[in-house]
Amino acid sequence: MRLIVVGTGSNGNTYVLEQNGSRVILDMGKSWGNVLKACEYDVFSIEAALITHEHGDHTRYIKDL
């Protein structure tokens, strides 16, 4: 399993967990474009998304999902 840090800090938190070609997005504090880049633009590899809590730095771009 690999953890990809898309961004962390008060300006936004987003991570991607990757294993065997499948990915799970953790939080959406960074833009969809940043998430896509971290996933090498392979939208079909994204299996799920998990929001850990409702703070803005973790949910800012949730509507993009």
N, CA, C and O atoms as CSV, one atom per row, in Angstrom:
chain,resi,resn,atom,element,x,y,z
A,1,MET,N,N,0.842,-1.167,0.000
A,1,MET,CA,C,0.000,0.000,0.000
A,1,MET,C,C,0.889,1.232,0.000
A,1,MET,O,O,1.940,1.273,0.641
A,2,ARG,N,N,0.440,2.219,-0.728
A,2,ARG,CA,C,1.198,3.463,-0.833
A,2,ARG,C,C,0.294,4.630,-0.456
A,2,ARG,O,O,-0.865,4.674,-0.869
A,3,LEU,N,N,0.812,5.572,0.322
A,3,LEU,CA,C,0.106,6.791,0.681
A,3,LEU,C,C,0.687,7.935,-0.139
A,3,LEU,O,O,1.887,8.207,-0.088
A,4,ILE,N,N,-0.179,8.597,-0.895
A,4,ILE,CA,C,0.221,9.765,-1.681
A,4,ILE,C,C,-0.331,10.996,-0.970
A,4,ILE,O,O,-1.539,11.103,-0.764
A,5,VAL,N,N,0.538,11.914,-0.600
A,5,VAL,CA,C,0.116,13.152,0.048
A,5,VAL,C,C,-0.102,14.187,-1.051
A,5,VAL,O,O,0.850,14.660,-1.672
A,6,VAL,N,N,-1.361,14.530,-1.282
A,6,VAL,CA,C,-1.702,15.549,-2.279
A,6,VAL,C,C,-1.450,16.920,-1.679
A,6,VAL,O,O,-0.940,17.813,-2.356
A,7,GLY,N,N,-1.799,17.092,-0.433
A,7,GLY,CA,C,-1.561,18.335,0.267
A,7,GLY,C,C,-1.924,18.186,1.725
A,7,GLY,O,O,-2.823,17.422,2.075
A,8,THR,N,N,-1.229,18.914,2.574
A,8,THR,CA,C,-1.497,18.853,4.000
A,8,THR,C,C,-1.257,20.223,4.618
A,8,THR,O,O,-0.407,20.984,4.155
A,9,GLY,N,N,-1.995,20.523,5.643
A,9,GLY,CA,C,-1.854,21.803,6.320
A,9,GLY,C,C,-3.165,22.559,6.353
A,9,GLY,O,O,-4.192,22.068,5.884
A,10,SER,N,N,-3.121,23.764,6.915
A,10,SER,CA,C,-4.349,24.537,7.077
A,10,SER,C,C,-4.941,25.007,5.745
A,10,SER,O,O,-6.106,25.403,5.696
A,11,ASN,N,N,-4.162,24.969,4.674
A,11,ASN,CA,C,-4.685,25.366,3.359
A,11,ASN,C,C,-5.350,24.209,2.618
A,11,ASN,O,O,-5.852,24.407,1.512
A,12,GLY,N,N,-5.367,23.024,3.188
A,12,GLY,CA,C,-6.073,21.895,2.591
A,12,GLY,C,C,-5.378,20.572,2.824
A,12,GLY,O,O,-4.152,20.477,2.756
A,13,ASN,N,N,-6.180,19.543,3.103
A,13,ASN,CA,C,-5.669,18.200,3.363
A,13,ASN,C,C,-6.321,17.209,2.418
A,13,ASN,O,O,-7.547,17.108,2.366
A,14,THR,N,N,-5.516,16.484,1.677
A,14,THR,CA,C,-5.999,15.424,0.799
A,14,THR,C,C,-4.901,14.390,0.658
A,14,THR,O,O,-3.725,14.716,0.496
A,15,TYR,N,N,-5.319,13.127,0.724
A,15,TYR,CA,C,-4.393,12.006,0.594
A,15,TYR,C,C,-5.039,10.972,-0.327
A,15,TYR,O,O,-6.260,10.935,-0.476
A,16,VAL,N,N,-4.215,10.146,-0.933
A,16,VAL,CA,C,-4.710,9.045,-1.753
A,16,VAL,C,C,-4.013,7.777,-1.290
A,16,VAL,O,O,-2.784,7.713,-1.252
A,17,LEU,N,N,-4.800,6.768,-0.939
A,17,LEU,CA,C,-4.259,5.443,-0.636
A,17,LEU,C,C,-4.344,4.610,-1.901
A,17,LEU,O,O,-5.386,4.561,-2.555
A,18,GLU,N,N,-3.245,3.958,-2.241
A,18,GLU,CA,C,-3.190,3.182,-3.474
A,18,GLU,C,C,-2.697,1.767,-3.172
A,18,GLU,O,O,-1.712,1.573,-2.461
A,19,GLN,N,N,-3.401,0.791,-3.727
A,19,GLN,CA,C,-2.964,-0.600,-3.603
A,19,GLN,C,C,-3.505,-1.385,-4.785
A,19,GLN,O,O,-4.690,-1.305,-5.110
A,20,ASN,N,N,-2.626,-2.142,-5.423
A,20,ASN,CA,C,-2.998,-3.010,-6.546
A,20,ASN,C,C,-3.817,-2.297,-7.615
A,20,ASN,O,O,-4.761,-2.866,-8.163
A,21,GLY,N,N,-3.457,-1.060,-7.908
A,21,GLY,CA,C,-4.130,-0.313,-8.967
A,21,GLY,C,C,-5.429,0.350,-8.561
A,21,GLY,O,O,-6.057,1.014,-9.386
A,22,SER,N,N,-5.853,0.194,-7.319
A,22,SER,CA,C,-7.068,0.841,-6.822
A,22,SER,C,C,-6.679,1.968,-5.867
A,22,SER,O,O,-5.681,1.888,-5.150
A,23,ARG,N,N,-7.496,3.017,-5.880
A,23,ARG,CA,C,-7.191,4.176,-5.041
A,23,ARG,C,C,-8.412,4.600,-4.239
A,23,ARG,O,O,-9.551,4.462,-4.686
A,24,VAL,N,N,-8.149,5.118,-3.046
A,24,VAL,CA,C,-9.170,5.697,-2.180
A,24,VAL,C,C,-8.701,7.097,-1.815
A,24,VAL,O,O,-7.570,7.287,-1.369
A,25,ILE,N,N,-9.575,8.067,-2.006
A,25,ILE,CA,C,-9.275,9.452,-1.646
A,25,ILE,C,C,-9.644,9.658,-0.186
A,25,ILE,O,O,-10.736,9.288,0.247
A,26,LEU,N,N,-8.730,10.249,0.567
A,26,LEU,CA,C,-8.988,10.611,1.960
A,26,LEU,C,C,-9.030,12.128,2.047
A,26,LEU,O,O,-8.011,12.797,1.875
A,27,ASP,N,N,-10.209,12.663,2.316
A,27,ASP,CA,C,-10.456,14.099,2.451
A,27,ASP,C,C,-10.335,14.816,1.100
A,27,ASP,O,O,-9.682,14.338,0.173
A,28,MET,N,N,-10.988,15.973,1.027
A,28,MET,CA,C,-10.995,16.751,-0.215
A,28,MET,C,C,-10.714,18.218,0.077
A,28,MET,O,O,-11.510,19.092,-0.267
A,29,GLY,N,N,-9.595,18.475,0.704
A,29,GLY,CA,C,-9.188,19.844,0.985
A,29,GLY,C,C,-8.402,20.470,-0.143
A,29,GLY,O,O,-8.145,21.674,-0.124
A,30,LYS,N,N,-8.017,19.681,-1.123
A,30,LYS,CA,C,-7.299,20.161,-2.310
A,30,LYS,C,C,-8.181,19.982,-3.537
A,30,LYS,O,O,-9.118,19.183,-3.527
A,31,SER,N,N,-7.882,20.715,-4.574
A,31,SER,CA,C,-8.739,20.724,-5.759
A,31,SER,C,C,-8.739,19.384,-6.486
A,31,SER,O,O,-7.807,18.589,-6.362
A,32,TRP,N,N,-9.800,19.157,-7.244
A,32,TRP,CA,C,-9.953,17.944,-8.036
A,32,TRP,C,C,-8.783,17.789,-9.001
A,32,TRP,O,O,-8.315,16.672,-9.228
A,33,GLY,N,N,-8.308,18.884,-9.568
A,33,GLY,CA,C,-7.149,18.833,-10.460
A,33,GLY,C,C,-5.919,18.275,-9.770
A,33,GLY,O,O,-5.174,17.495,-10.363
A,34,ASN,N,N,-5.700,18.665,-8.532
A,34,ASN,CA,C,-4.573,18.134,-7.761
A,34,ASN,C,C,-4.737,16.648,-7.488
A,34,ASN,O,O,-3.769,15.890,-7.532
A,35,VAL,N,N,-5.978,16.233,-7.204
A,35,VAL,CA,C,-6.251,14.813,-6.952
A,35,VAL,C,C,-6.012,14.005,-8.225
A,35,VAL,O,O,-5.384,12.947,-8.185
A,36,LEU,N,N,-6.513,14.502,-9.346
A,36,LEU,CA,C,-6.320,13.802,-10.618
A,36,LEU,C,C,-4.839,13.636,-10.954
A,36,LEU,O,O,-4.410,12.571,-11.397
A,37,LYS,N,N,-4.080,14.674,-10.744
A,37,LYS,CA,C,-2.639,14.605,-11.009
A,37,LYS,C,C,-1.988,13.531,-10.132
A,37,LYS,O,O,-1.166,12.750,-10.608
A,38,ALA,N,N,-2.362,13.497,-8.846
A,38,ALA,CA,C,-1.808,12.494,-7.925
A,38,ALA,C,C,-2.196,11.078,-8.342
A,38,ALA,O,O,-1.464,10.125,-8.079
A,39,CYS,N,N,-3.355,10.947,-8.996
A,39,CYS,CA,C,-3.838,9.630,-9.466
A,39,CYS,C,C,-3.425,9.370,-10.911
A,39,CYS,O,O,-3.950,8.468,-11.563
A,40,GLU,N,N,-2.495,10.156,-11.396
A,40,GLU,CA,C,-1.994,10.015,-12.763
A,40,GLU,C,C,-3.128,10.069,-13.782
A,40,GLU,O,O,-3.078,9.402,-14.815
A,41,TYR,N,N,-4.154,10.872,-13.480
A,41,TYR,CA,C,-5.305,11.115,-14.356
A,41,TYR,C,C,-6.102,9.849,-14.668
A,41,TYR,O,O,-6.814,9.799,-15.671
A,42,ASP,N,N,-5.990,8.833,-13.825
A,42,ASP,CA,C,-6.717,7.578,-14.002
A,42,ASP,C,C,-7.952,7.586,-13.101
A,42,ASP,O,O,-7.933,7.032,-12.002
A,43,VAL,N,N,-9.015,8.214,-13.574
A,43,VAL,CA,C,-10.245,8.350,-12.803
A,43,VAL,C,C,-10.836,6.991,-12.446
A,43,VAL,O,O,-11.410,6.825,-11.370
A,44,PHE,N,N,-10.700,6.032,-13.334
A,44,PHE,CA,C,-11.313,4.725,-13.123
A,44,PHE,C,C,-10.631,3.916,-12.020
A,44,PHE,O,O,-11.171,2.897,-11.590
A,45,SER,N,N,-9.466,4.344,-11.556
A,45,SER,CA,C,-8.794,3.641,-10.462
A,45,SER,C,C,-9.326,4.068,-9.097
A,45,SER,O,O,-9.025,3.426,-8.090
A,46,ILE,N,N,-10.110,5.143,-9.050
A,46,ILE,CA,C,-10.637,5.654,-7.784
A,46,ILE,C,C,-11.876,4.847,-7.411
A,46,ILE,O,O,-12.890,4.883,-8.108
A,47,GLU,N,N,-11.778,4.130,-6.316
A,47,GLU,CA,C,-12.846,3.245,-5.865
A,47,GLU,C,C,-13.778,3.906,-4.859
A,47,GLU,O,O,-14.965,3.582,-4.803
A,48,ALA,N,N,-13.242,4.842,-4.055
A,48,ALA,CA,C,-14.048,5.423,-2.980
A,48,ALA,C,C,-13.393,6.707,-2.488
A,48,ALA,O,O,-12.254,7.024,-2.829
A,49,ALA,N,N,-14.148,7.429,-1.680
A,49,ALA,CA,C,-13.627,8.617,-1.007
A,49,ALA,C,C,-14.122,8.596,0.432
A,49,ALA,O,O,-15.245,8.174,0.708
A,50,LEU,N,N,-13.282,9.050,1.335
A,50,LEU,CA,C,-13.622,9.096,2.749
A,50,LEU,C,C,-13.286,10.485,3.277
A,50,LEU,O,O,-12.171,10.976,3.100
A,51,ILE,N,N,-14.257,11.106,3.922
A,51,ILE,CA,C,-14.025,12.393,4.562
A,51,ILE,C,C,-13.919,12.121,6.061
A,51,ILE,O,O,-14.841,11.574,6.666
A,52,THR,N,N,-12.793,12.504,6.652
A,52,THR,CA,C,-12.544,12.156,8.048
A,52,THR,C,C,-13.336,13.002,9.029
A,52,THR,O,O,-13.763,12.510,10.074
A,53,HIS,N,N,-13.535,14.281,8.698
A,53,HIS,CA,C,-14.350,15.161,9.530
A,53,HIS,C,C,-14.697,16.420,8.735
A,53,HIS,O,O,-14.191,16.621,7.631
A,54,GLU,N,N,-15.558,17.260,9.300
A,54,GLU,CA,C,-16.177,18.333,8.537
A,54,GLU,C,C,-15.431,19.666,8.507
A,54,GLU,O,O,-16.004,20.652,8.041
A,55,HIS,N,N,-14.225,19.748,8.962
A,55,HIS,CA,C,-13.491,21.018,8.898
A,55,HIS,C,C,-13.228,21.397,7.446
A,55,HIS,O,O,-13.025,20.532,6.594
A,56,GLY,N,N,-13.235,22.689,7.177
A,56,GLY,CA,C,-13.082,23.189,5.816
A,56,GLY,C,C,-11.801,22.764,5.124
A,56,GLY,O,O,-11.789,22.579,3.907
A,57,ASP,N,N,-10.720,22.605,5.881
A,57,ASP,CA,C,-9.464,22.204,5.255
A,57,ASP,C,C,-9.472,20.732,4.833
A,57,ASP,O,O,-8.515,20.253,4.225
A,58,HIS,N,N,-10.550,20.020,5.157
A,58,HIS,CA,C,-10.709,18.621,4.741
A,58,HIS,C,C,-11.871,18.444,3.764
A,58,HIS,O,O,-12.006,17.390,3.143
A,59,THR,N,N,-12.710,19.473,3.627
A,59,THR,CA,C,-13.931,19.347,2.814
A,59,THR,C,C,-14.078,20.428,1.747
A,59,THR,O,O,-15.081,20.437,1.034
A,60,ARG,N,N,-13.135,21.320,1.615
A,60,ARG,CA,C,-13.263,22.490,0.744
A,60,ARG,C,C,-13.727,22.133,-0.664
A,60,ARG,O,O,-14.534,22.866,-1.235
A,61,TYR,N,N,-13.254,21.045,-1.237
A,61,TYR,CA,C,-13.570,20.681,-2.634
A,61,TYR,C,C,-14.450,19.440,-2.736
A,61,TYR,O,O,-14.435,18.761,-3.762
A,62,ILE,N,N,-15.210,19.136,-1.699
A,62,ILE,CA,C,-16.021,17.923,-1.709
A,62,ILE,C,C,-17.053,17.939,-2.826
A,62,ILE,O,O,-17.393,16.882,-3.358
A,63,LYS,N,N,-17.555,19.102,-3.191
A,63,LYS,CA,C,-18.548,19.186,-4.263
A,63,LYS,C,C,-17.971,18.770,-5.610
A,63,LYS,O,O,-18.721,18.388,-6.509
A,64,ASP,N,N,-16.657,18.837,-5.761
A,64,ASP,CA,C,-16.009,18.408,-6.997
A,64,ASP,C,C,-16.145,16.900,-7.213
A,64,ASP,O,O,-16.112,16.424,-8.348
A,65,LEU,N,N,-16.297,16.160,-6.130
A,65,LEU,CA,C,-16.461,14.715,-6.255
A,65,LEU,C,C,-17.782,14.390,-6.890
A,65,LEU,O,O,-18.103,13.217,-7.080
